[in-house]
Amino acid sequence: MRSDGDIHLTGSPFRVTMHRSMIRERGNIRMPASETSGPSVLFVCTENRCRSVAAAALWAERLPRIAEDWADWRVSSAGTWADEGEPPLRGMISLLRSRGIDVEGVRSRRLTGAMLAAHRLALVMEPNHKEALHVEFSELKGRVYLLSEPAGRETPVADPDTDLPEAFAACLETIETLLDRGEKRIVALARGSEAPGEGRRRT
């Protein structure tokens, strides 16, 4: 089982899997082997089985439409308290599949300092995630944002509160809305064209 959590998209429907060393080949999106070059974003939730998987998949799926350098991007996900190697929640797998995105091959992984250091931007779901990362990885806190911050907000993205399809749909809609509204700033931060902390919402 591979555990690096990078996004790999191929064909139609998009298939999200995990690869340790990737290249662009035969029209597929394969992230480069280097962990420090090119734009990069890490999506973080608690268990890495629902919110962060969905956010990474939605972001990777839109990259070819919004970024000319899409093949150079590194898109990953992780969890602050994840058990290694668990599949995404079935409700999110089904919902994303209905959107033409296959995440069944993704497996959870626990966030480490090395993962955070390998990405220019980390987008977390809740204030407690952000606070925990600021404490544990204080030297990297400048690259950690709430997913809502690039959209001009400071609101959490909650886990689905039931196993009903409607709960997963509401969660996915929230994530997609924040990606839509924060798209330009996420791109700038992930490329390093906006300094960490620049433009943060002040309270």
C-alpha positions as CSV (number, residue, x, y, z in Angstrom):
1,M,0.0,0.0,0.0
2,R,1.3,3.4,-0.9
3,S,1.1,6.2,1.6
4,D,2.2,9.5,0.1
5,G,-1.3,10.7,-0.7
6,D,-0.5,12.7,-3.8
7,I,-3.2,13.2,-6.3
8,H,-3.1,11.4,-9.7
9,L,-5.9,12.1,-12.2
10,T,-6.5,10.1,-15.3
11,G,-9.1,9.9,-18.0
12,S,-12.8,10.2,-17.5
13,P,-14.0,9.8,-14.8
14,F,-11.1,11.3,-12.9
15,R,-9.4,8.7,-10.8
16,V,-7.6,9.9,-7.6
17,T,-4.9,7.5,-6.4
18,M,-1.6,7.7,-4.7
19,H,1.9,7.7,-6.2
20,R,5.3,8.2,-4.7
21,S,7.2,9.4,-7.8
22,M,5.2,10.9,-10.7
23,I,5.8,12.3,-14.1
24,R,3.5,13.6,-16.9
25,E,2.9,10.8,-19.3
26,R,0.4,10.1,-22.1
27,G,-1.9,13.0,-21.2
28,N,-2.4,11.9,-17.6
29,I,-1.9,14.3,-14.7
30,R,1.1,13.1,-12.7
31,M,2.7,15.2,-10.1
32,P,6.4,15.7,-10.3
33,A,8.8,13.6,-8.2
34,S,10.3,16.7,-6.6
35,E,8.6,17.6,-3.3
36,T,9.9,21.2,-3.3
37,S,9.4,22.5,-6.8
38,G,6.2,23.8,-8.4
39,P,2.9,24.9,-6.9
40,S,1.6,22.7,-4.0
41,V,-1.3,22.5,-1.7
42,L,-2.0,20.1,1.2
43,F,-5.6,19.7,2.4
44,V,-6.0,18.7,6.1
45,C,-8.8,17.5,8.2
46,T,-8.9,15.1,11.2
47,E,-9.1,11.6,9.9
48,N,-8.3,12.2,6.2
49,R,-11.3,10.1,5.1
50,C,-13.8,12.8,4.1
51,R,-13.3,16.5,4.0
52,S,-9.6,16.7,3.0
53,V,-10.0,13.9,0.5
54,A,-13.0,15.7,-1.1
55,A,-11.2,19.1,-1.1
56,A,-8.1,17.7,-2.7
57,A,-10.1,15.8,-5.3
58,L,-12.2,18.8,-6.3
59,W,-9.2,21.0,-6.4
60,A,-7.2,18.6,-8.6
61,E,-10.2,18.1,-10.9
62,R,-10.4,21.8,-11.6
63,L,-6.7,22.5,-12.1
64,P,-6.6,21.9,-15.9
65,R,-9.4,24.5,-16.3
66,I,-7.8,27.2,-14.2
67,A,-4.0,26.8,-14.3
68,E,-1.8,26.6,-17.4
69,D,0.9,24.9,-15.2
70,W,-1.6,22.3,-13.9
71,A,0.8,19.4,-14.6
72,D,3.4,20.9,-12.3
73,W,1.1,21.0,-9.3
74,R,1.4,18.8,-6.2
75,V,-2.0,18.2,-4.5
76,S,-2.2,16.1,-1.3
77,S,-4.3,15.4,1.8
78,A,-3.6,14.3,5.3
79,G,-5.3,14.1,8.8
80,T,-4.2,15.5,12.1
81,W,-5.4,12.3,13.9
82,A,-5.6,9.9,11.0
83,D,-5.1,6.1,11.3
84,E,-2.9,5.1,8.4
85,G,-4.3,3.3,5.4
86,E,-8.1,3.7,5.9
87,P,-10.3,4.3,2.8
88,P,-12.5,7.4,2.4
89,L,-16.0,7.2,3.9
90,R,-18.4,5.4,1.6
91,G,-20.8,8.3,1.5
92,M,-18.1,10.6,0.1
93,I,-16.8,8.0,-2.3
94,S,-20.3,7.6,-3.8
95,L,-21.0,11.3,-4.0
96,L,-17.7,12.1,-5.7
97,R,-18.2,9.2,-8.1
98,S,-21.5,10.7,-9.1
99,R,-19.4,13.8,-10.1
100,G,-17.1,11.7,-12.2
101,I,-14.3,11.6,-9.6
102,D,-13.0,8.2,-8.2
103,V,-11.3,8.4,-4.8
104,E,-11.7,4.7,-3.9
105,G,-8.0,4.1,-4.2
106,V,-7.1,6.9,-1.7
107,R,-5.9,5.8,1.8
108,S,-5.6,8.0,4.9
109,R,-2.3,9.2,6.3
110,R,-1.3,11.2,9.4
111,L,0.1,14.6,8.9
112,T,3.8,15.0,9.6
113,G,6.2,18.0,9.6
114,A,7.8,16.6,6.4
115,M,4.5,16.6,4.6
116,L,3.8,20.2,5.7
117,A,7.3,21.3,4.7
118,A,6.8,19.8,1.2
119,H,3.9,22.1,0.4
120,R,3.8,25.8,0.0
121,L,0.2,25.9,1.3
122,A,-1.8,23.9,3.8
123,L,-5.6,24.4,4.0
124,V,-7.2,23.1,7.1
125,M,-10.9,22.6,7.9
126,E,-11.3,23.9,11.5
127,P,-9.7,26.5,13.8
128,N,-8.5,23.7,16.1
129,H,-6.5,22.1,13.2
130,K,-4.9,25.5,12.5
131,E,-4.0,26.0,16.1
132,A,-2.6,22.6,16.5
133,L,-0.4,23.0,13.5
134,H,0.8,26.4,14.6
135,V,1.9,24.9,18.0
136,E,3.5,21.7,16.6
137,F,5.1,23.2,13.5
138,S,5.5,26.8,14.5
139,E,8.3,27.4,12.0
140,L,5.8,26.5,9.2
141,K,2.7,28.3,10.5
142,G,2.8,31.0,7.9
143,R,1.7,28.5,5.2
144,V,-1.3,27.2,7.2
145,Y,-4.7,28.7,6.5
146,L,-8.3,27.7,7.1
147,L,-9.9,26.6,3.9
148,S,-12.3,29.5,4.3
149,E,-9.6,32.2,4.6
150,P,-8.8,32.5,0.9
151,A,-12.5,33.1,0.4
152,G,-12.4,36.0,2.9
153,R,-13.9,34.1,5.8
154,E,-12.9,32.4,9.0
155,T,-15.5,29.7,9.3
156,P,-15.0,26.0,9.9
157,V,-16.0,23.2,7.5
158,A,-17.7,20.6,9.6
159,D,-17.7,16.8,9.0
160,P,-21.1,15.4,7.9
161,D,-23.2,15.0,11.0
162,T,-24.9,11.8,9.8
163,D,-24.3,9.0,7.3
164,L,-27.2,10.2,5.1
165,P,-26.4,11.3,1.5
166,E,-27.7,14.8,2.3
167,A,-25.1,15.3,5.0
168,F,-22.3,14.5,2.6
169,A,-23.8,16.6,-0.1
170,A,-24.0,19.6,2.3
171,C,-20.3,19.1,3.3
172,L,-19.2,18.9,-0.4
173,E,-21.2,21.9,-1.3
174,T,-19.5,24.0,1.4
175,I,-16.1,22.8,0.3
176,E,-16.8,23.6,-3.3
177,T,-18.2,27.0,-2.5
178,L,-15.1,27.9,-0.6
179,L,-12.8,26.7,-3.4
180,D,-14.8,28.7,-5.9
181,R,-14.6,31.9,-3.9
182,G,-11.0,31.4,-2.8
183,E,-9.7,30.0,-6.1
184,K,-7.5,32.9,-7.2
185,R,-5.9,33.3,-3.8
186,I,-5.3,29.6,-3.4
187,V,-3.5,29.6,-6.7
188,A,-1.4,32.6,-5.7
189,L,-0.5,31.1,-2.3
190,A,0.3,27.6,-3.7
191,R,2.6,29.2,-6.3
192,G,4.3,31.3,-3.7
193,S,3.4,34.5,-5.5
194,E,1.7,35.8,-2.4
195,A,3.8,36.0,0.8
196,P,2.5,33.9,3.7
197,G,0.2,36.0,5.9
198,E,-0.3,38.6,3.2
199,G,-4.0,39.5,2.8
200,R,-5.2,37.5,5.8
201,R,-8.5,38.6,7.1
202,R,-8.1,40.8,10.2
203,T,-10.5,40.5,13.1
